[in-house]
Structure formats: structure tokens, C-alpha cells
Amino acid sequence: MTMGSSLEPRNVTVNGRRTSLRLEPAMWNSLELVCEKEGMEMKDLFSMIDSDRDDAGLTSAIRSFLASYLASMMVTKRRVRPSIVVRNRRGTGGLQAPYSRLD
């Protein structure tokens, strides 16, 4: 990472292919927390987001997923399935009630 850069590059696997993503450290930390909370690997989360995105770039789709996931958790105050967040974001352009809950 270059001095003064706010983006952190990482090599990741998405749908079986290696690629590089550049995200802010806070985004990487949030993604790690989502994966830990949901009991999934980051490569699986990225593959799910990648498979459901439209014309958006992967980095943009990941940021959008994180915003939707965190907003869903705040509204429901419960865990939500990441796949539900991706489908709702893609299908409606935003969050849609009722939210699917894990517990």
C-alpha cells in the first residue's frame, strides 16, 4: 500500500477466480465481522455478491451490500441472511420489508 492511500488492496477468490480488490480498511473490517457473524468465508460472500450483481463493479456491489446488510440489522435488530440482503438490494434497488430473519 502506498503512503497516503486510504484503500487497502487484497487478493481474493471470487467464484473460483483470483482477483484483487481495493477497499478502505473499515470496509475490510466490516466484511470480516459479517463473515464471522454469519459463519461464512469471505470468498463465499464475495461469490454470492458477484453472482447477484448487475452492471455494477464488484467493489461497488460489495460496498452496497455492506450498507444494506448493516441497515437491515439496524432496522430488524436481528441477524439477516446475507443472501436475502443481496436479493432485496438487487430486486428493489434498496431494502424491502419484511426482512428475513435467522432467529
MARROVO-830620 format. One record per residue: residue in one letter; residue number from 1; z negated, x, y of N, C-alpha, C, O, CB in turn. Coordinates in Angstrom, 1 decimal. Glycine has a CB too. Example, Ala and Ser with C-alpha at 12.3 -4.5 7.8 and 13.67 -1.06 7.14 Angstrom:
<atoms>
A,1,-7.8,13.2,-5.7,-7.8,12.3,-4.5,-7.8,13.2,-3.3,-8.5,14.2,-3.3,-9.0,11.3,-4.5
S,2,-7.1,12.8,-2.2,-7.1,13.7,-1.1,-7.9,12.9,0.0,-8.0,13.4,1.1,-5.7,14.1,-0.6
</atoms>
This chain:
<atoms>
M,1,0.0,0.8,-1.2,0.0,0.0,0.0,0.0,0.9,1.2,-0.8,1.9,1.3,-1.2,-1.0,0.0
T,2,0.8,0.6,2.2,0.9,1.4,3.4,-0.2,1.1,4.3,-0.8,0.0,4.3,2.3,1.2,4.1
M,3,-0.6,2.1,5.1,-1.7,1.9,6.1,-1.3,0.8,7.1,-0.2,0.8,7.6,-2.0,3.2,6.8
G,4,-2.2,-0.2,7.3,-2.0,-1.2,8.2,-1.3,-2.5,7.6,-1.2,-3.5,8.3,-1.2,-0.7,9.3
S,5,-0.9,-2.4,6.4,-0.2,-3.5,5.7,-1.3,-4.5,5.3,-2.3,-4.1,4.7,0.6,-3.1,4.6
S,6,-1.1,-5.8,5.6,-2.0,-6.8,5.1,-1.6,-7.4,3.8,-2.4,-8.2,3.2,-2.2,-7.9,6.2
L,7,-0.5,-7.0,3.2,0.0,-7.5,1.9,-0.3,-6.5,0.9,0.0,-5.3,1.0,1.5,-7.9,2.0
E,8,-0.8,-7.0,-0.3,-1.0,-6.1,-1.4,0.0,-6.3,-2.5,0.0,-7.5,-3.1,-2.5,-6.3,-2.0
P,9,0.8,-5.4,-2.9,1.8,-5.6,-3.9,1.2,-5.4,-5.3,0.3,-4.6,-5.5,3.0,-4.6,-3.8
R,10,1.6,-6.3,-6.2,1.2,-6.2,-7.6,2.3,-6.5,-8.5,3.2,-7.3,-8.2,0.0,-7.1,-7.9
N,11,2.4,-5.8,-9.6,3.4,-6.1,-10.7,2.8,-7.1,-11.6,1.7,-7.0,-12.1,3.8,-4.8,-11.5
V,12,3.6,-8.2,-11.8,3.1,-9.3,-12.6,4.2,-9.7,-13.6,5.4,-9.4,-13.4,2.7,-10.5,-11.7
T,13,3.8,-10.5,-14.6,4.7,-11.1,-15.5,4.8,-12.6,-15.2,3.8,-13.3,-15.2,4.3,-10.8,-17.0
V,14,6.1,-13.1,-15.1,6.3,-14.5,-14.8,7.4,-15.0,-15.8,8.5,-14.4,-15.8,6.8,-14.7,-13.3
N,15,7.1,-15.9,-16.6,8.0,-16.4,-17.7,8.6,-15.3,-18.5,9.8,-15.3,-18.7,9.1,-17.3,-17.0
G,16,7.8,-14.3,-18.8,8.2,-13.2,-19.7,9.0,-12.1,-19.0,9.4,-11.1,-19.6,9.1,-13.7,-20.7
R,17,9.1,-12.2,-17.7,9.9,-11.1,-17.0,8.9,-10.4,-16.0,8.1,-11.1,-15.4,11.1,-11.6,-16.2
R,18,9.1,-9.1,-15.8,8.2,-8.4,-14.9,8.8,-8.5,-13.5,10.0,-8.4,-13.3,8.1,-6.9,-15.3
T,19,8.0,-8.7,-12.5,8.4,-8.8,-11.1,7.2,-8.3,-10.2,6.1,-8.0,-10.7,8.8,-10.2,-10.7
S,20,7.5,-8.1,-9.0,6.5,-7.6,-8.0,6.3,-8.7,-7.0,7.2,-9.3,-6.5,6.9,-6.3,-7.4
L,21,5.0,-9.0,-6.7,4.6,-9.9,-5.6,3.8,-9.2,-4.6,3.0,-8.4,-4.9,3.9,-11.2,-6.3
R,22,3.9,-9.7,-3.4,3.1,-9.1,-2.3,2.4,-10.3,-1.6,3.0,-11.2,-1.1,4.0,-8.4,-1.2
L,23,1.1,-10.3,-1.8,0.2,-11.3,-1.2,-1.0,-10.7,-0.5,-1.3,-9.5,-0.7,-0.3,-12.3,-2.3
E,24,-1.6,-11.4,0.4,-2.8,-11.0,1.0,-3.9,-10.8,0.0,-4.0,-11.5,-1.0,-3.2,-11.9,2.2
P,25,-4.8,-9.9,0.2,-6.0,-9.7,-0.7,-6.7,-11.0,-0.9,-7.2,-11.2,-2.1,-6.9,-8.6,-0.2
A,26,-6.9,-11.8,0.1,-7.6,-13.1,-0.1,-6.9,-14.0,-1.0,-7.5,-14.7,-1.8,-7.8,-13.8,1.3
M,27,-5.6,-14.0,-1.0,-4.8,-14.8,-2.0,-5.0,-14.3,-3.4,-5.2,-15.1,-4.3,-3.3,-14.7,-1.6
W,28,-4.9,-13.0,-3.6,-5.2,-12.4,-4.9,-6.5,-12.8,-5.4,-6.7,-13.2,-6.6,-5.0,-10.9,-4.9
N,29,-7.5,-12.7,-4.6,-8.9,-13.0,-4.9,-9.0,-14.5,-5.3,-9.6,-14.9,-6.3,-9.9,-12.7,-3.8
S,30,-8.4,-15.4,-4.5,-8.4,-16.8,-4.8,-7.7,-17.1,-6.2,-8.2,-17.9,-6.9,-7.7,-17.6,-3.7
L,31,-6.6,-16.5,-6.4,-5.9,-16.7,-7.7,-6.7,-16.2,-8.9,-6.7,-16.9,-9.9,-4.5,-15.9,-7.7
E,32,-7.4,-15.1,-8.7,-8.3,-14.6,-9.8,-9.4,-15.7,-10.0,-9.8,-15.9,-11.2,-8.9,-13.3,-9.4
L,33,-10.0,-16.2,-9.0,-11.0,-17.3,-9.1,-10.5,-18.5,-9.8,-11.2,-19.1,-10.7,-11.6,-17.6,-7.8
V,34,-9.3,-19.0,-9.4,-8.7,-20.1,-10.1,-8.5,-19.9,-11.6,-8.9,-20.7,-12.4,-7.3,-20.5,-9.4
C,35,-8.0,-18.7,-11.9,-7.7,-18.4,-13.3,-9.1,-18.3,-14.1,-9.1,-18.8,-15.2,-7.0,-17.0,-13.4
E,36,-10.1,-17.7,-13.5,-11.4,-17.6,-14.1,-11.9,-19.0,-14.3,-12.4,-19.3,-15.4,-12.3,-16.8,-13.3
K,37,-11.9,-19.9,-13.3,-12.4,-21.2,-13.4,-11.7,-22.1,-14.4,-12.3,-22.9,-15.1,-12.4,-21.9,-12.0
E,38,-10.4,-21.9,-14.5,-9.6,-22.7,-15.4,-9.4,-22.1,-16.8,-8.8,-22.7,-17.7,-8.2,-22.9,-14.8
G,39,-9.9,-20.8,-17.0,-9.8,-20.2,-18.3,-8.4,-19.9,-18.7,-8.0,-20.0,-19.8,-10.4,-21.1,-19.3
M,40,-7.6,-19.4,-17.7,-6.2,-19.0,-18.0,-5.9,-17.7,-17.4,-6.6,-17.2,-16.5,-5.2,-20.1,-17.4
E,41,-4.8,-17.1,-17.9,-4.4,-15.8,-17.4,-3.5,-16.0,-16.2,-2.8,-17.0,-16.1,-3.7,-15.0,-18.5
M,42,-3.5,-15.0,-15.3,-2.6,-15.1,-14.1,-1.1,-15.3,-14.5,-0.4,-16.0,-13.8,-2.8,-13.9,-13.2
K,43,-0.7,-14.6,-15.5,0.7,-14.7,-15.9,1.1,-16.1,-16.3,2.2,-16.6,-16.0,1.0,-13.7,-17.0
D,44,0.1,-16.8,-16.9,0.4,-18.2,-17.3,0.4,-19.1,-16.1,1.2,-20.1,-16.0,-0.7,-18.7,-18.3
L,45,-0.5,-18.9,-15.1,-0.5,-19.7,-13.9,0.8,-19.4,-13.1,1.5,-20.4,-12.7,-1.7,-19.3,-13.0
F,46,1.2,-18.2,-13.0,2.5,-17.9,-12.3,3.7,-18.5,-13.0,4.6,-19.0,-12.3,2.7,-16.4,-12.2
S,47,3.7,-18.5,-14.3,4.8,-19.0,-15.0,4.9,-20.5,-14.8,6.0,-21.1,-14.7,4.7,-18.7,-16.5
M,48,3.7,-21.2,-14.8,3.7,-22.6,-14.6,4.2,-23.0,-13.2,5.0,-23.9,-13.0,2.2,-23.2,-14.7
I,49,3.8,-22.2,-12.2,4.2,-22.4,-10.8,5.7,-22.2,-10.7,6.5,-22.9,-10.1,3.5,-21.5,-9.8
D,50,6.2,-21.1,-11.3,7.6,-20.7,-11.3,8.5,-21.8,-11.9,9.5,-22.1,-11.4,7.8,-19.4,-12.0
S,51,8.0,-22.3,-13.0,8.8,-23.3,-13.7,8.9,-24.6,-13.0,9.9,-25.4,-13.1,8.2,-23.6,-15.1
D,52,8.0,-24.9,-12.1,8.0,-26.2,-11.4,8.5,-26.1,-9.9,8.6,-27.1,-9.2,6.6,-26.8,-11.4
R,53,8.7,-24.9,-9.5,9.1,-24.8,-8.1,10.6,-25.2,-7.9,11.4,-25.0,-8.8,8.9,-23.3,-7.6
D,54,10.9,-25.6,-6.7,12.3,-26.0,-6.4,13.0,-24.7,-5.8,13.1,-23.7,-6.5,12.4,-27.2,-5.3
D,55,13.5,-24.8,-4.6,14.2,-23.7,-4.0,13.3,-22.7,-3.3,13.7,-21.7,-2.8,15.2,-24.2,-3.0
A,56,12.0,-23.0,-3.3,11.1,-22.1,-2.6,11.0,-20.8,-3.3,11.1,-20.7,-4.6,9.7,-22.7,-2.5
G,57,10.7,-19.7,-2.6,10.5,-18.4,-3.2,9.2,-18.5,-4.0,8.3,-19.3,-3.7,10.4,-17.3,-2.2
L,58,9.0,-17.6,-5.0,7.8,-17.6,-5.8,6.5,-17.4,-5.0,5.5,-18.1,-5.2,7.9,-16.6,-6.9
T,59,6.6,-16.4,-4.1,5.4,-16.1,-3.2,5.0,-17.4,-2.4,3.8,-17.7,-2.3,5.7,-15.0,-2.3
S,60,6.0,-18.0,-1.8,5.7,-19.3,-1.1,5.1,-20.4,-2.0,4.2,-21.1,-1.6,7.0,-19.7,-0.4
A,61,5.7,-20.5,-3.2,5.2,-21.5,-4.1,3.8,-21.2,-4.5,3.0,-22.2,-4.7,6.2,-21.6,-5.3
I,62,3.4,-20.0,-4.7,2.1,-19.6,-5.1,1.1,-20.0,-3.9,0.0,-20.5,-4.2,2.0,-18.1,-5.4
R,63,1.5,-19.6,-2.7,0.6,-20.0,-1.6,0.4,-21.5,-1.4,-0.7,-22.0,-1.2,1.2,-19.4,-0.3
S,64,1.5,-22.2,-1.6,1.5,-23.7,-1.6,0.6,-24.2,-2.7,-0.2,-25.2,-2.4,2.9,-24.3,-1.7
F,65,0.7,-23.7,-3.9,-0.1,-24.1,-5.0,-1.6,-23.9,-4.6,-2.4,-24.8,-4.8,0.2,-23.3,-6.3
L,66,-1.9,-22.7,-4.1,-3.3,-22.4,-3.8,-3.9,-23.4,-2.8,-5.0,-23.9,-2.9,-3.5,-21.0,-3.3
A,67,-3.1,-23.7,-1.7,-3.6,-24.6,-0.7,-3.8,-26.0,-1.3,-4.8,-26.6,-1.0,-2.5,-24.7,0.4
S,68,-2.9,-26.5,-2.2,-3.0,-27.8,-2.8,-4.2,-27.8,-3.8,-4.9,-28.8,-3.8,-1.7,-28.1,-3.5
Y,69,-4.3,-26.7,-4.6,-5.4,-26.7,-5.5,-6.8,-26.7,-4.8,-7.6,-27.5,-5.2,-5.3,-25.4,-6.4
L,70,-6.9,-25.9,-3.8,-8.2,-25.9,-3.1,-8.5,-27.2,-2.4,-9.6,-27.6,-2.3,-8.2,-24.7,-2.1
A,71,-7.5,-27.8,-1.8,-7.6,-29.1,-1.1,-8.0,-30.2,-2.1,-8.9,-31.0,-1.8,-6.3,-29.5,-0.4
S,72,-7.4,-30.1,-3.3,-7.7,-31.1,-4.3,-9.2,-31.0,-4.8,-9.9,-32.0,-4.9,-6.8,-30.9,-5.6
M,73,-9.6,-29.8,-4.9,-11.0,-29.6,-5.3,-12.0,-30.0,-4.2,-13.0,-30.6,-4.5,-11.3,-28.1,-5.6
M,74,-11.6,-29.9,-3.0,-12.5,-30.3,-1.9,-12.5,-31.8,-1.8,-13.6,-32.4,-1.6,-12.0,-29.7,-0.5
V,75,-11.4,-32.5,-2.0,-11.4,-33.9,-1.9,-12.1,-34.6,-3.1,-12.9,-35.5,-2.9,-9.9,-34.4,-1.9
T,76,-11.9,-34.1,-4.3,-12.5,-34.7,-5.5,-13.8,-34.1,-5.8,-14.6,-34.7,-6.5,-11.6,-34.5,-6.7
K,77,-14.2,-32.9,-5.3,-15.4,-32.2,-5.6,-15.5,-32.0,-7.1,-16.7,-31.8,-7.6,-16.6,-33.0,-5.1
R,78,-14.4,-31.9,-7.8,-14.4,-31.6,-9.2,-13.2,-30.7,-9.5,-12.4,-30.5,-8.7,-14.3,-32.9,-10.0
R,79,-13.3,-30.2,-10.7,-12.1,-29.4,-11.2,-10.9,-30.2,-11.4,-11.0,-31.4,-11.8,-12.5,-28.6,-12.5
V,80,-9.8,-29.7,-11.1,-8.5,-30.4,-11.3,-7.6,-29.5,-12.1,-7.7,-28.2,-12.0,-7.8,-30.7,-9.9
R,81,-6.8,-30.1,-12.9,-5.8,-29.3,-13.7,-4.8,-28.6,-12.8,-4.1,-29.3,-12.0,-5.2,-30.2,-14.8
P,82,-4.6,-27.3,-12.9,-3.5,-26.7,-12.1,-2.1,-27.3,-12.3,-1.4,-27.4,-11.4,-3.4,-25.2,-12.5
S,83,-1.8,-27.8,-13.5,-0.5,-28.4,-13.8,-0.4,-29.7,-13.0,0.7,-30.0,-12.6,-0.3,-28.6,-15.3
I,84,-1.5,-30.4,-12.8,-1.4,-31.7,-12.0,-1.1,-31.3,-10.6,-0.4,-32.0,-9.9,-2.7,-32.5,-12.2
V,85,-1.8,-30.3,-10.1,-1.6,-29.9,-8.7,-0.1,-29.5,-8.4,0.5,-29.9,-7.5,-2.5,-28.7,-8.3
V,86,0.5,-28.7,-9.4,1.8,-28.3,-9.2,2.8,-29.5,-9.2,3.6,-29.6,-8.4,2.2,-27.3,-10.4
R,87,2.6,-30.4,-10.2,3.4,-31.6,-10.3,3.3,-32.5,-9.0,4.3,-33.0,-8.5,3.1,-32.4,-11.5
N,88,2.1,-32.7,-8.6,1.9,-33.5,-7.4,2.5,-32.9,-6.2,3.1,-33.6,-5.3,0.4,-33.8,-7.1
R,89,2.3,-31.6,-6.0,2.9,-30.9,-4.8,4.4,-31.0,-4.9,5.1,-31.3,-3.9,2.5,-29.4,-4.8
R,90,5.0,-30.8,-6.1,6.5,-30.8,-6.2,7.0,-32.2,-6.0,8.0,-32.4,-5.4,6.9,-30.2,-7.5
G,91,6.4,-33.1,-6.6,6.9,-34.5,-6.6,6.8,-35.2,-5.3,7.6,-36.1,-5.0,6.3,-35.3,-7.7
T,92,5.7,-34.9,-4.5,5.5,-35.7,-3.3,5.5,-34.9,-2.1,5.5,-35.4,-1.0,4.1,-36.3,-3.5
G,93,5.6,-33.6,-2.2,5.6,-32.7,-1.0,4.1,-32.6,-0.5,3.9,-32.0,0.6,6.4,-33.3,0.1
G,94,3.2,-33.1,-1.2,1.8,-33.0,-0.8,0.9,-33.5,-1.9,1.3,-33.8,-3.0,1.5,-33.7,0.5
L,95,-0.4,-33.7,-1.6,-1.3,-34.2,-2.6,-1.1,-35.7,-2.7,-0.7,-36.4,-1.8,-2.7,-33.8,-2.2
Q,96,-1.5,-36.2,-3.9,-1.3,-37.6,-4.2,-2.6,-38.1,-4.9,-2.9,-37.4,-5.9,0.0,-37.9,-5.0
A,97,-3.2,-39.1,-4.5,-4.3,-39.7,-5.3,-3.7,-40.7,-6.2,-2.6,-41.3,-6.0,-5.3,-40.4,-4.3
P,98,-4.4,-41.1,-7.3,-5.6,-40.5,-7.8,-5.4,-39.1,-8.4,-4.4,-38.8,-8.9,-6.3,-41.4,-8.8
Y,99,-6.5,-38.3,-8.2,-6.4,-36.9,-8.8,-6.8,-36.9,-10.2,-7.8,-37.6,-10.6,-7.3,-36.0,-7.9
S,100,-6.2,-36.1,-11.0,-6.6,-36.0,-12.4,-7.8,-35.0,-12.4,-7.7,-33.9,-11.8,-5.4,-35.5,-13.3
R,101,-8.8,-35.4,-13.2,-10.0,-34.5,-13.2,-10.2,-34.0,-14.6,-9.9,-34.7,-15.6,-11.2,-35.3,-12.7
L,102,-10.8,-32.8,-14.7,-11.1,-32.3,-16.0,-12.4,-32.8,-16.6,-12.6,-32.8,-17.8,-11.1,-30.8,-16.0
D,103,-13.4,-33.1,-15.7,-14.7,-33.5,-16.2,-15.0,-34.9,-15.7,-16.1,-35.4,-16.1,-15.7,-32.6,-15.7
</atoms>
